Amino acid sequence: MESMQPLSVTVQIELEERDDELLDSLARQLLDELSEGPVDSVDLVRSGPAPAGTKSAEAVTLGALAVAVLPSLLPKLVEFSQAWALRGQGRSVKFKGKVGGQEVEFEGKAEDLQRILAMLSATPSASPSATPAAPTSATPSATPSVQPPAPPETSPA
């Protein structure tokens, strides 16, 4: 039975050329759009008190959003965020969170994510010996590699 507890995921916007003002603006735009989309909650990632002399009470991590989403809706979040990124030039999104007890960092297609989720639900206590080789569309951070199974090889006709 699927857990009805939302997953905590960080959505990180990346730009080809670093522009802090644009990155902040884009994060707030995506936040507004996600708040009307398939998520339980979304907010800017807070990184503690703001530096002295600034107007804000809290510092935020530029381009990062904290998202709570039901596991079944995670692929929709990926599709939505990637479609949003494609509307502009030179931007992409990465996803970081804990899925099936594993820290996962993901940048790829929603279909790849669905394979990862299926694999993690089939092996709830994934260990280094239970990790298949696969494309690098998903790379966990500081944990054993949990990646989608490699597509079946096809022979030329």
DSSP file (Angstrom, degrees, kcal/mol; ACC not computed):
  #  RESIDUE AA STRUCTURE BP1 BP2  ACC     N-H-->O    O-->H-N    N-H-->O    O-->H-N    TCO  KAPPA ALPHA  PHI   PSI    X-CA   Y-CA   Z-CA
    1    1 A M              0   0    0      0, 0.0     2,-0.2     0, 0.0     0, 0.0   0.000 360.0 360.0 360.0 136.0    0.0    0.0    0.0
    2    2 A E        -     0   0    0      1,-0.1     2,-0.2     2,-0.0   119,-0.0  -0.446 360.0-112.3 -74.0 138.7    1.4    3.4   -0.9
    3    3 A S        -     0   0    0     -2,-0.2    -1,-0.1     1,-0.1     0, 0.0  -0.477  15.6-155.3 -68.8 136.9    2.3    5.8    1.8
    4    4 A M        +     0   0    0     -2,-0.2    -1,-0.1    66,-0.1    -2,-0.0   0.331  61.5 111.6 -95.0   7.5    0.0    8.9    2.0
    5    5 A Q  S    S-     0   0    0      1,-0.1    -2,-0.1    65,-0.0    64,-0.1  -0.671  74.5-116.1 -80.1 130.9    2.8   10.9    3.6
    6    6 A P        -     0   0    0      0, 0.0     2,-0.3     0, 0.0    64,-0.3  -0.343  23.8-126.1 -64.9 146.8    4.1   13.7    1.4
    7    7 A L  E     -A   69   0A   0     62,-3.8    62,-2.1    90,-0.0     2,-0.6  -0.691  16.1-129.2 -87.2 145.9    7.7   13.5    0.3
    8    8 A S  E     +A   68   0A   0     -2,-0.3    90,-0.8    90,-0.2     2,-0.4  -0.891  36.0 174.9 -97.6 119.6   10.0   16.5    0.9
    9    9 A V  E     -AB  67  97A   0     58,-3.3    58,-3.4    -2,-0.6     2,-0.5  -0.958  25.7-143.3-127.6 141.1   11.7   17.4   -2.3
   10   10 A T  E     -AB  66  96A   0     86,-3.5    86,-2.2    -2,-0.4     2,-0.6  -0.925  11.8-158.3-102.4 126.7   14.0   20.3   -3.1
   11   11 A V  E     -AB  65  95A   0     54,-2.6    54,-2.4    -2,-0.5     2,-0.6  -0.928  10.6-165.0-103.5 118.6   13.6   21.7   -6.7
   12   12 A Q  E     -AB  64  94A   0     82,-2.8    82,-2.1    -2,-0.6     2,-0.4  -0.921   7.5-149.9-110.8 119.6   16.8   23.5   -7.7
   13   13 A I  E     - B   0  93A   0     50,-3.2     2,-0.4    -2,-0.6    80,-0.2  -0.700  15.9-166.0 -84.5 135.7   16.6   25.8  -10.7
   14   14 A E  E     - B   0  92A   0     78,-2.8    78,-2.3    -2,-0.4     2,-0.3  -0.969   5.3-158.2-125.5 142.4   19.9   26.1  -12.6
   15   15 A L  E     - B   0  91A   0     -2,-0.4    76,-0.2    76,-0.2    75,-0.1  -0.895  23.6-132.2-116.6 146.7   20.9   28.7  -15.2
   16   16 A E  S    S+     0   0    0     74,-2.5     2,-0.5    -2,-0.3    -1,-0.1   0.910 103.7  36.3 -60.4 -41.7   23.6   28.4  -17.9
   17   17 A E  S    S-     0   0    0     73,-0.3     2,-0.2    -3,-0.1    -1,-0.2  -0.964  97.7-116.0-116.0 127.1   24.9   31.8  -16.9
   18   18 A R        +     0   0    0     -2,-0.5     2,-0.3    -3,-0.1    -2,-0.0  -0.427  44.1 158.9 -66.4 123.2   24.7   32.8  -13.2
   19   19 A D     >  -     0   0    0     -2,-0.2     4,-2.9     1,-0.1     5,-0.2  -0.807  21.7-166.1-146.4  98.8   22.4   35.7  -12.6
   20   20 A D  H  > S+     0   0    0     -2,-0.3     4,-2.3     1,-0.2     5,-0.2   0.861  88.1  50.2 -59.0 -40.6   21.2   35.9   -9.0
   21   21 A E  H  > S+     0   0    0      2,-0.2     4,-2.2     1,-0.2    -1,-0.2   0.924 114.2  44.2 -66.0 -43.8   18.4   38.4   -9.6
   22   22 A L  H  > S+     0   0    0      2,-0.2     4,-2.9     1,-0.2     5,-0.2   0.904 112.0  53.5 -65.7 -41.5   17.0   36.3  -12.5
   23   23 A L  H  X S+     0   0    0     -4,-2.9     4,-2.2     1,-0.2    -2,-0.2   0.906 110.4  46.7 -61.2 -42.5   17.4   33.1  -10.5
   24   24 A D  H  X S+     0   0    0     -4,-2.3     4,-2.1    -5,-0.2    -1,-0.2   0.920 113.3  49.1 -64.0 -44.4   15.4   34.6   -7.6
   25   25 A S  H  X S+     0   0    0     -4,-2.2     4,-2.0     1,-0.2    -2,-0.2   0.912 111.9  48.2 -62.4 -43.8   12.7   35.9   -9.9
   26   26 A L  H  X S+     0   0    0     -4,-2.9     4,-2.9     2,-0.2     5,-0.2   0.891 109.6  52.9 -65.7 -39.6   12.4   32.5  -11.7
   27   27 A A  H  X S+     0   0    0     -4,-2.2     4,-2.4    -5,-0.2    -1,-0.2   0.912 110.6  47.0 -62.7 -41.3   12.2   30.6   -8.4
   28   28 A R  H  X S+     0   0    0     -4,-2.1     4,-2.1     2,-0.2    -1,-0.2   0.862 111.7  51.4 -69.5 -34.3    9.4   32.9   -7.2
   29   29 A Q  H  X S+     0   0    0     -4,-2.0     4,-2.1     2,-0.2    -2,-0.2   0.941 112.4  45.2 -65.4 -47.4    7.6   32.4  -10.6
   30   30 A L  H  X S+     0   0    0     -4,-2.9     4,-3.1     1,-0.2     5,-0.3   0.889 110.2  55.8 -64.2 -38.1    7.9   28.6  -10.3
   31   31 A L  H  X S+     0   0    0     -4,-2.4     4,-2.1    -5,-0.2    -1,-0.2   0.933 107.9  48.4 -57.2 -47.1    6.7   28.8   -6.7
   32   32 A D  H  < S+     0   0    0     -4,-2.1     4,-0.5     1,-0.2    -1,-0.2   0.914 114.8  44.9 -60.3 -43.4    3.6   30.7   -7.8
   33   33 A E  H >< S+     0   0    0     -4,-2.1     3,-0.9     1,-0.2    -2,-0.2   0.898 113.3  49.2 -70.8 -39.8    2.9   28.2  -10.5
   34   34 A L  H ><>S+     0   0    0     -4,-3.1     3,-2.1     1,-0.2     5,-0.5   0.837  99.5  66.4 -67.7 -31.3    3.5   25.1   -8.3
   35   35 A S  T 3<5S+     0   0    0     -4,-2.1    -1,-0.2     1,-0.3    -2,-0.2   0.736 107.0  42.3 -63.7 -19.2    1.3   26.4   -5.6
   36   36 A E  T < 5S+     0   0    0     -3,-0.9    -1,-0.3    -4,-0.5    -2,-0.2   0.339 113.4  70.3-101.8   4.2   -1.6   26.0   -8.0
   37   37 A G  T < 5S-     0   0    0     -3,-2.1     2,-1.2    -4,-0.1    -3,-0.1   0.015 105.8 -49.1-107.4-151.1   -0.3   22.6   -9.2
   38   38 A P  T   5S+     0   0    0      0, 0.0     2,-0.3     0, 0.0    32,-0.2  -0.155  95.1 101.0 -84.4  42.3    0.1   19.0   -8.0
   39   39 A V      < -     0   0    0     -2,-1.2    30,-0.2    -5,-0.5     3,-0.1  -0.895  65.2-141.1-127.0 156.4    1.8   19.7   -4.7
   40   40 A D  S    S-     0   0    0     28,-2.7     2,-0.3     1,-0.3    29,-0.2   0.900  87.6 -13.7 -76.4 -43.6    0.8   19.8   -1.0
   41   41 A S  E     -C   68   0A   0     27,-1.4    27,-2.6     2,-0.0    -1,-0.3  -0.987  58.2-169.3-155.8 157.9    3.0   22.8   -0.2
   42   42 A V  E     +C   67   0A   0     -2,-0.3     2,-0.3    25,-0.2    25,-0.2  -0.982  15.3 156.3-151.5 140.0    5.8   24.8   -1.8
   43   43 A D  E     -C   66   0A   0     23,-1.9    23,-3.3    -2,-0.3     2,-0.1  -0.971  47.3 -83.8-155.4 163.4    8.1   27.5   -0.3
   44   44 A L  E     -C   65   0A   0     -2,-0.3     2,-0.5    21,-0.2    21,-0.2  -0.463  53.6-104.3 -67.4 145.5   11.5   29.1   -0.9
   45   45 A V  E     -     0   0A   0     19,-1.9    16,-2.6    16,-0.4     2,-0.3  -0.640  36.6-145.1 -75.0 121.4   14.3   27.1    0.8
   46   46 A R  E     -C   60   0A   0     -2,-0.5    14,-0.3    14,-0.2    -1,-0.0  -0.694  16.6-172.3 -88.7 138.1   15.3   29.1    3.9
   47   47 A S  E     -     0   0A   0     12,-2.9    13,-0.2     1,-0.5    -1,-0.1  -0.011  50.2 -86.7-122.6  30.6   19.0   29.1    4.9
   48   48 A G  E    S-     0   0A   0     11,-0.4    11,-3.1     2,-0.0    -1,-0.5  -0.539  79.2  -8.2 103.3-168.0   18.9   30.8    8.2
   49   49 A P  E    S-C   58   0A   0      0, 0.0     9,-0.3     0, 0.0     8,-0.1  -0.335  75.0-107.6 -68.0 147.2   19.1   34.4    9.4
   50   50 A A        -     0   0    0      7,-1.2     3,-0.1     6,-0.1     9,-0.1  -0.375  43.2 -91.1 -70.4 151.0   19.8   37.0    6.7
   51   51 A P    >   -     0   0    0      0, 0.0     3,-1.6     0, 0.0    -1,-0.1  -0.246  56.2 -84.1 -59.0 151.6   23.2   38.7    6.8
   52   52 A A  T 3  S+     0   0    0      1,-0.2     3,-0.1    -3,-0.1     0, 0.0  -0.278 114.6  29.6 -57.6 139.8   23.5   41.9    8.8
   53   53 A G  T 3  S+     0   0    0      1,-0.3    -1,-0.2    -3,-0.1     2,-0.2   0.409  91.5 118.6  90.7  -2.2   22.3   45.0    7.0
   54   54 A T    <   -     0   0    0     -3,-1.6    -1,-0.3     2,-0.2    -4,-0.1  -0.607  66.1-130.9 -95.5 160.8   19.8   43.3    4.7
   55   55 A K  S    S+     0   0    0     -2,-0.2     2,-0.1    -3,-0.1    -1,-0.1   0.769  82.0  83.9 -79.9 -26.6   16.1   44.0    4.7
   56   56 A S        -     0   0    0      1,-0.1    -2,-0.2    -5,-0.1    -6,-0.1  -0.445  68.4-145.5 -80.3 150.9   14.9   40.4    5.0
   57   57 A A  S    S+     0   0    0     -2,-0.1    -7,-1.2     1,-0.1     2,-0.3   0.744  86.1  36.9 -82.7 -25.8   14.6   38.5    8.3
   58   58 A E  E    S- C   0  49A   0     -9,-0.3     2,-0.3   -12,-0.0    -1,-0.1  -0.954  76.8-129.7-129.5 146.9   15.7   35.2    6.6
   59   59 A A  E     -     0   0A   0    -11,-3.1   -12,-2.9    -2,-0.3   -11,-0.4  -0.690  23.9-154.0 -88.2 147.3   18.1   34.3    3.9
   60   60 A V  E     - C   0  46A   0     -2,-0.3     2,-0.7   -14,-0.3   -14,-0.2  -0.892  21.7-113.1-119.4 153.4   16.9   32.1    1.1
   61   61 A T  E >   -     0   0A   0    -16,-2.6     3,-2.0    -2,-0.3   -16,-0.4  -0.774  44.4-114.4 -84.0 117.1   18.8   29.7   -1.1
   62   62 A L  E 3  S+     0   0A   0     -2,-0.7   -38,-0.1     1,-0.3     3,-0.1  -0.259  92.5   3.5 -58.0 129.8   18.7   31.2   -4.6
   63   63 A G  E 3  S+     0   0A   0      1,-0.2   -50,-3.2   -40,-0.2     2,-0.4   0.534 102.0 120.5  78.1   7.3   16.7   29.1   -7.1
   64   64 A A  E <   -A   12   0A   0     -3,-2.0   -19,-1.9   -52,-0.2     2,-0.4  -0.892  39.2-171.7-113.6 135.6   15.7   26.5   -4.5
   65   65 A L  E     -AC  11  44A   0    -54,-2.4   -54,-2.6    -2,-0.4     2,-0.6  -0.972  18.4-140.7-122.5 136.8   12.2   25.5   -3.6
   66   66 A A  E     -AC  10  43A   0    -23,-3.3   -23,-1.9    -2,-0.4     2,-0.4  -0.871  29.8-174.7 -94.1 120.9   11.1   23.2   -0.8
   67   67 A V  E     -AC   9  42A   0    -58,-3.4   -58,-3.3    -2,-0.6     2,-0.5  -0.953  20.6-158.7-123.9 135.4    8.2   21.1   -2.1
   68   68 A A  E     +AC   8  41A   0    -27,-2.6   -28,-2.7    -2,-0.4   -27,-1.4  -0.967  28.2 163.1-109.0 124.7    5.9   18.6   -0.3
   69   69 A V  E     -A    7   0A   0    -62,-2.1   -62,-3.8    -2,-0.5   -30,-0.1  -0.996  42.1-106.9-143.9 144.1    4.3   16.2   -2.7
   70   70 A L    >>  -     0   0    0     -2,-0.3     3,-1.7   -64,-0.3     4,-0.6  -0.448  36.4-117.9 -66.2 143.7    2.5   12.8   -2.5
   71   71 A P  G >4 S+     0   0    0      0, 0.0     3,-1.1     0, 0.0    -1,-0.1   0.856 114.3  56.2 -53.0 -38.3    4.7   10.0   -3.9
   72   72 A S  G 34 S+     0   0    0      1,-0.2     4,-0.2     2,-0.1   -68,-0.0   0.734 109.0  47.7 -68.1 -20.5    2.1    9.2   -6.6
   73   73 A L  G <> S+     0   0    0     -3,-1.7     4,-2.0     1,-0.2    -1,-0.2   0.435  82.6  95.5-100.0  -0.5    2.3   12.8   -7.8
   74   74 A L  H <X S+     0   0    0     -3,-1.1     4,-2.2    -4,-0.6     5,-0.2   0.906  83.2  52.2 -58.3 -44.1    6.1   13.1   -7.9
   75   75 A P  H  > S+     0   0    0      0, 0.0     4,-2.6     0, 0.0    -1,-0.2   0.878 108.3  52.4 -60.0 -34.8    6.3   12.2  -11.6
   76   76 A K  H  > S+     0   0    0     -4,-0.2     4,-2.9     2,-0.2    -2,-0.2   0.893 107.3  52.1 -65.7 -39.2    3.7   15.0  -12.3
   77   77 A L  H  X S+     0   0    0     -4,-2.0     4,-2.7     2,-0.2     5,-0.2   0.918 110.8  48.0 -60.9 -43.3    5.9   17.5  -10.4
   78   78 A V  H  X S+     0   0    0     -4,-2.2     4,-2.6     2,-0.2     5,-0.2   0.944 113.4  46.6 -62.9 -48.5    8.9   16.5  -12.5
   79   79 A E  H  X S+     0   0    0     -4,-2.6     4,-2.4     2,-0.2     5,-0.2   0.932 114.6  47.3 -59.1 -46.9    6.9   16.8  -15.8
   80   80 A F  H  X S+     0   0    0     -4,-2.9     4,-2.2     1,-0.2    -2,-0.2   0.934 114.2  46.2 -60.8 -48.7    5.4   20.2  -14.7
   81   81 A S  H  X S+     0   0    0     -4,-2.7     4,-2.3     1,-0.2    -1,-0.2   0.877 113.3  48.7 -66.0 -38.7    8.8   21.6  -13.6
   82   82 A Q  H  X S+     0   0    0     -4,-2.6     4,-2.0    -5,-0.2    -1,-0.2   0.894 110.6  50.4 -69.3 -38.7   10.6   20.4  -16.7
   83   83 A A  H  X S+     0   0    0     -4,-2.4     4,-0.7    -5,-0.2    -2,-0.2   0.902 110.8  51.0 -63.1 -39.5    7.9   21.9  -19.0
   84   84 A W  H >< S+     0   0    0     -4,-2.2     3,-1.0    -5,-0.2     4,-0.3   0.926 109.1  50.4 -61.7 -44.9    8.3   25.1  -17.1
   85   85 A A  H >< S+     0   0    0     -4,-2.3     3,-1.4     1,-0.3     6,-0.3   0.859 104.9  57.7 -62.9 -35.8   12.1   25.0  -17.6
   86   86 A L  H 3< S+     0   0    0     -4,-2.0    -1,-0.3     1,-0.3    -2,-0.2   0.676  90.7  72.2 -70.5 -16.3   11.7   24.5  -21.3
   87   87 A R  T << S+     0   0    0     -3,-1.0     2,-0.3    -4,-0.7    -1,-0.3   0.662 102.7  45.3 -72.7 -14.0    9.6   27.7  -21.6
   88   88 A G  S <  S-     0   0    0     -3,-1.4     3,-0.5    -4,-0.3     2,-0.3  -0.820  90.0-107.5-124.0 165.1   12.9   29.7  -21.1
   89   89 A Q  S    S+     0   0    0     -2,-0.3   -73,-0.1     1,-0.2     3,-0.1  -0.712  91.3  10.2 -94.6 143.8   16.3   29.4  -22.5
   90   90 A G  S    S+     0   0    0     -2,-0.3   -74,-2.5     1,-0.2     2,-0.4   0.734  96.7 114.9  69.9  25.1   19.3   28.1  -20.6
   91   91 A R  E     +B   15   0A   0     -3,-0.5     2,-0.3    -6,-0.3   -76,-0.2  -0.954  32.8 168.8-129.0 150.9   17.5   26.8  -17.5
   92   92 A S  E     -B   14   0A   0    -78,-2.3   -78,-2.8    -2,-0.4     2,-0.4  -0.908  22.4-130.5-145.7 171.2   17.0   23.4  -16.0
   93   93 A V  E     -B   13   0A   0     -2,-0.3     2,-0.3   -80,-0.2   -80,-0.2  -0.978  11.9-164.8-131.1 144.4   15.7   21.9  -12.8
   94   94 A K  E     -B   12   0A   0    -82,-2.1   -82,-2.8    -2,-0.4     2,-0.4  -0.922  10.9-146.2-122.8 152.3   17.2   19.2  -10.5
   95   95 A F  E     -BD  11 106A   0     11,-2.9    11,-3.6    -2,-0.3     2,-0.4  -0.965  14.9-179.1-122.2 134.6   15.3   17.4   -7.8
   96   96 A K  E     +BD  10 105A   0    -86,-2.2   -86,-3.5    -2,-0.4     2,-0.3  -0.996  25.4 109.9-132.1 138.2   16.7   16.2   -4.4
   97   97 A G  E     -BD   9 104A   0      7,-2.2     7,-3.5    -2,-0.4     2,-0.6  -0.983  63.2 -78.1 178.4-177.2   15.0   14.3   -1.7
   98   98 A K  E     + D   0 103A   0    -90,-0.8     2,-0.4    -2,-0.3   -90,-0.2  -0.927  42.9 174.3-108.5 121.2   14.6   11.1    0.1
   99   99 A V  E >  S- D   0 102A   0      3,-2.8     3,-1.9    -2,-0.6    -2,-0.1  -0.994  70.4  -9.3-129.2 126.2   12.6    8.3   -1.7
  100  100 A G  T 3  S-     0   0    0     -2,-0.4    26,-0.4     1,-0.3    -1,-0.1   0.828 129.7 -55.3  58.5  32.5   12.3    4.8   -0.3
  101  101 A G  T 3  S+     0   0    0      1,-0.2     2,-0.4    24,-0.1    -1,-0.3   0.468 117.4 110.4  81.1   0.9   14.8    5.6    2.5
  102  102 A Q  E <  S-D   99   0A   0     -3,-1.9    -3,-2.8    41,-0.1     2,-0.5  -0.903  71.3-124.7-112.9 137.2   17.4    6.7   -0.1
  103  103 A E  E     -D   98   0A   0     -2,-0.4     2,-0.4    -5,-0.2    -5,-0.2  -0.685  39.2-172.4 -74.3 125.2   18.8   10.2   -0.7
  104  104 A V  E     -D   97   0A   0     -7,-3.5    -7,-2.2    -2,-0.5     2,-0.5  -0.975  22.3-166.4-128.0 135.5   18.2   10.7   -4.5
  105  105 A E  E     -D   96   0A   0     -2,-0.4    34,-2.5    34,-0.3     2,-0.4  -0.991  22.8-172.5-116.3 127.4   19.3   13.5   -6.8
  106  106 A F  E     +DE  95 138A   0    -11,-3.6   -11,-2.9    -2,-0.5     2,-0.3  -0.968  25.8 161.0-132.2 134.1   17.4   13.5  -10.1
  107  107 A E        +     0   0    0     30,-2.2     2,-0.3    -2,-0.4   -13,-0.1  -0.827  50.6  70.7-145.7 106.1   17.6   15.3  -13.3
  108  108 A G  S    S-     0   0    0     -2,-0.3     2,-0.1   -15,-0.1   -26,-0.1  -0.957  81.4 -30.7 176.3-162.4   15.9   13.5  -16.2
  109  109 A K     >  -     0   0    0     -2,-0.3     4,-1.8     1,-0.1     3,-0.4  -0.454  49.3-120.1 -82.5 153.1   12.6   12.5  -17.7
  110  110 A A  H  > S+     0   0    0      1,-0.2     4,-2.2     2,-0.2     5,-0.1   0.833 114.4  59.7 -60.2 -32.6    9.5   11.7  -15.7
  111  111 A E  H  > S+     0   0    0      2,-0.2     4,-1.7     1,-0.2    -1,-0.2   0.899 103.6  50.5 -63.7 -40.0    9.6    8.2  -17.2
  112  112 A D  H  > S+     0   0    0     -3,-0.4     4,-2.0     1,-0.2    -1,-0.2   0.907 109.2  51.6 -63.1 -40.8   13.0    7.6  -15.7
  113  113 A L  H  X S+     0   0    0     -4,-1.8     4,-2.9     1,-0.2    -2,-0.2   0.899 105.7  54.6 -62.9 -40.4   11.8    8.8  -12.3
  114  114 A Q  H  X S+     0   0    0     -4,-2.2     4,-2.3     1,-0.2    -1,-0.2   0.889 107.8  50.0 -61.7 -38.2    8.8    6.4  -12.5
  115  115 A R  H  X S+     0   0    0     -4,-1.7     4,-2.4     2,-0.2    -1,-0.2   0.905 111.0  49.5 -65.4 -40.4   11.3    3.5  -13.0
  116  116 A I  H  X S+     0   0    0     -4,-2.0     4,-2.9     2,-0.2    -2,-0.2   0.942 111.4  48.5 -62.6 -47.2   13.3    4.7  -10.0
  117  117 A L  H  X S+     0   0    0     -4,-2.9     4,-2.3     1,-0.2    -2,-0.2   0.897 111.8  49.5 -60.7 -40.9   10.2    4.9   -7.8
  118  118 A A  H  X S+     0   0    0     -4,-2.3     4,-1.5    -5,-0.2    -1,-0.2   0.913 112.6  47.5 -63.8 -42.6    9.1    1.4   -8.9
  119  119 A M  H  X S+     0   0    0     -4,-2.4     4,-1.6     1,-0.2    -2,-0.2   0.913 112.5  48.8 -65.8 -42.6   12.6    0.0   -8.2
  120  120 A L  H  < S+     0   0    0     -4,-2.9    -1,-0.2     1,-0.2    -2,-0.2   0.866 110.8  49.9 -67.1 -35.4   12.7    1.7   -4.8
  121  121 A S  H  < S+     0   0    0     -4,-2.3    -1,-0.2    -5,-0.2    -2,-0.2   0.801 111.3  50.0 -73.3 -26.1    9.2    0.4   -3.8
  122  122 A A  H  < S+     0   0    0     -4,-1.5    -2,-0.2     1,-0.3    -1,-0.2   0.769 121.5  34.2 -79.0 -26.7   10.3   -3.1   -4.9
  123  123 A T    ><  +     0   0    0     -4,-1.6     3,-0.9    -5,-0.1    -1,-0.3  -0.682  69.0 173.8-127.5  77.6   13.4   -2.9   -2.8
  124  124 A P  T 3  S+     0   0    0      0, 0.0     2,-0.3     0, 0.0    -1,-0.1   0.769  81.4  44.7 -60.2 -27.0   12.6   -0.8    0.3
  125  125 A S  T 3  S-     0   0    0      2,-0.0   -24,-0.1   -24,-0.0     5,-0.1  -0.460  84.6-174.0-113.4  60.8   16.0   -1.5    1.9
  126  126 A A    <   -     0   0    0     -3,-0.9     5,-0.1   -26,-0.4    20,-0.0  -0.257   4.5-175.1 -56.1 135.4   18.2   -0.9   -1.1
  127  127 A S    >   -     0   0    0     18,-0.0     3,-2.0     1,-0.0    -1,-0.0  -0.828  42.5 -96.0-128.0 168.4   21.8   -1.7   -0.5
  128  128 A P  G >  S+     0   0    0      0, 0.0     3,-1.0     0, 0.0    17,-0.1   0.826 124.7  54.8 -55.9 -31.8   24.9   -1.4   -2.5
  129  129 A S  G 3  S+     0   0    0      1,-0.2    -3,-0.1     3,-0.0     0, 0.0   0.661 105.5  54.1 -75.7 -13.5   24.6   -5.0   -3.6
  130  130 A A  G <  S+     0   0    0     -3,-2.0    -1,-0.2    -5,-0.1    -4,-0.0   0.025  81.5 109.1-107.8  27.2   21.1   -4.4   -4.9
  131  131 A T    <   -     0   0    0     -3,-1.0    15,-0.1    15,-0.1    14,-0.1  -0.900  56.5-149.3-110.8 114.8   21.9   -1.5   -7.2
  132  132 A P        -     0   0    0      0, 0.0    15,-0.3     0, 0.0     2,-0.2  -0.360  24.3-104.5 -75.8 156.7   21.7   -2.1  -10.9
  133  133 A A        +     0   0    0     -2,-0.1    17,-0.8    13,-0.1    13,-0.0  -0.570  56.3 149.7 -75.8 145.2   23.8   -0.3  -13.5
  134  134 A A        -     0   0    0     -2,-0.2    16,-0.1    15,-0.2    12,-0.0  -0.968  48.4 -61.0-163.9 172.8   21.9    2.3  -15.4
  135  135 A P    >   -     0   0    0      0, 0.0     3,-0.6     0, 0.0     2,-0.0  -0.222  52.6-112.7 -60.4 159.3   22.1    5.7  -17.2
  136  136 A T  T 3  S+     0   0    0      1,-0.2     3,-0.1    11,-0.1   -29,-0.1   0.002  82.8 114.7 -88.5  31.3   23.2    8.6  -15.1
  137  137 A S  T 3  S+     0   0    0      1,-0.2   -30,-2.2    11,-0.1     2,-0.4   0.702  82.3  37.6 -73.2 -17.6   19.9   10.4  -15.2
  138  138 A A  B <   +E  106   0A   0     -3,-0.6   -32,-0.2   -32,-0.2    -1,-0.2  -0.986  67.9 173.5-134.5 126.1   19.5    9.9  -11.5
  139  139 A T        -     0   0    0    -34,-2.5   -34,-0.3    -2,-0.4     6,-0.1  -0.951  22.7-140.7-134.5 115.8   22.4   10.1   -9.1
  140  140 A P        -     0   0    0      0, 0.0     2,-0.6     0, 0.0   -36,-0.2  -0.352  22.8-119.9 -69.2 154.1   22.0    9.9   -5.3
  141  141 A S  S    S-     0   0    0      1,-0.2   -38,-0.1   -38,-0.1    -2,-0.0  -0.873  82.5 -18.9-101.0 121.7   24.1   12.2   -3.2
  142  142 A A  S    S+     0   0    0     -2,-0.6    -1,-0.2     1,-0.2     3,-0.0   0.733 117.4  90.3  59.6  28.8   26.4   10.5   -0.7
  143  143 A T  S    S-     0   0    0     -3,-0.2    -1,-0.2   -40,-0.1     3,-0.1  -0.913  90.9 -68.1-140.1 168.5   24.5    7.1   -0.7
  144  144 A P        -     0   0    0      0, 0.0     2,-0.3     0, 0.0   -41,-0.1  -0.236  68.1 -89.2 -55.7 149.8   24.7    3.9   -2.7
  145  145 A S        -     0   0    0    -14,-0.1     2,-0.5   -17,-0.1    -6,-0.1  -0.446  43.4-176.7 -68.3 125.8   23.7    4.4   -6.3
  146  146 A V        +     0   0    0     -2,-0.3   -15,-0.1   -43,-0.1   -13,-0.1  -0.941  21.3 154.2-123.5 105.6   20.0    4.0   -7.0
  147  147 A Q        -     0   0    0     -2,-0.5     3,-0.1   -15,-0.3   -11,-0.1  -0.887  46.9 -88.7-134.0 160.1   19.3    4.3  -10.6
  148  148 A P        -     0   0    0      0, 0.0   -32,-0.1     0, 0.0   -10,-0.1  -0.313  55.1 -92.7 -66.9 152.2   16.7    3.1  -13.1
  149  149 A P        -     0   0    0      0, 0.0   -15,-0.2     0, 0.0   -34,-0.0  -0.326  48.2 -99.8 -61.8 147.1   17.3   -0.2  -14.8
  150  150 A A        -     0   0    0    -17,-0.8     3,-0.1     1,-0.1   -16,-0.1  -0.398  43.8-102.5 -65.6 144.0   19.1    0.0  -18.2
  151  151 A P        -     0   0    0      0, 0.0    -1,-0.1     0, 0.0     3,-0.1  -0.346  47.7 -90.1 -65.5 150.9   16.7   -0.2  -21.2
  152  152 A P        -     0   0    0      0, 0.0     2,-0.2     0, 0.0     0, 0.0  -0.329  45.0-111.7 -62.6 141.7   16.7   -3.6  -22.9
  153  153 A E        -     0   0    0     -3,-0.1     2,-0.4     1,-0.0    -3,-0.0  -0.506  31.5-155.4 -74.6 142.5   19.3   -3.9  -25.7
  154  154 A T        -     0   0    0     -2,-0.2     3,-0.0    -3,-0.1    -1,-0.0  -0.927   6.8-137.2-118.6 144.8   17.9   -4.1  -29.2
  155  155 A S        -     0   0    0     -2,-0.4     0, 0.0     1,-0.1     0, 0.0  -0.761  33.0 -97.8 -98.8 147.9   19.5   -5.7  -32.2
  156  156 A P              0   0    0      0, 0.0    -1,-0.1     0, 0.0     0, 0.0  -0.321 360.0 360.0 -63.5 144.6   19.5   -4.0  -35.6
  157  157 A A              0   0    0     -3,-0.0    -2,-0.0     0, 0.0     0, 0.0   0.452 360.0 360.0 -79.1 360.0   16.8   -5.4  -37.9
